[in-house]
């Protein structure tokens, strides 16, 4: 188990150089997250509506 205090310090001092994005889809909505690979902090969060899901 990792100490929660260490996770907080890691997120504070991380430079967030390496990031990745992924989307989660609901019925017609999507949620896009941009996270840091090193500390797993969510840097950006986007919610939208995708017309192409309907078909």
Phi, psi and omega in degrees: 000139180264141179291127180300330179293322177294323177297318179297313179295323178297318179290326181291317186263003178284140180274351179055046179285320182257116181233161173217156180237148174209158180241146171241132183254140171252200181309295178236358181259159172225155177236121180250130181244141173240116186239155175276135180289323185288312187247357178062026177279137176281117184269319179224150179223128182229136177238136181206180181243129183246112180294328186289348180289328183298323178088000000 
